[in-house]
């Protein structure tokens, strides 16, 4: 029992190192596998974007409601990563929009 207690610190350190290495390898593998689906979009001020209408997604009668709102003009990006947008008429929205809700507007 005394030998086991003496080795406990070494075993805990070894397990900690093994776990940290495993977590790092798993994170690297996940990043490699999902490299094509992870997008980092940085919308510049003045660019046109569409805003995902997430309020409709929870409703039962969402079939005929608009999935995207806009186009809107990006006014600026906040420190937290959200965007402040304005209507095309120039009225600035009081809402902040998360980056995952925005996608670039491409005119046809």
Secondary structure, DSSP 8 states (H G I E B T S, - for coil): -HHHHHHHHHHHHHHHHHHHHHHHHHHHHHHHHTTTT-------TT-EEEEE-TTGGG-TT-TTS-SEEEEEEEEEE-TTS-EEEE-TTS-EEEEEE-GGGEEE----
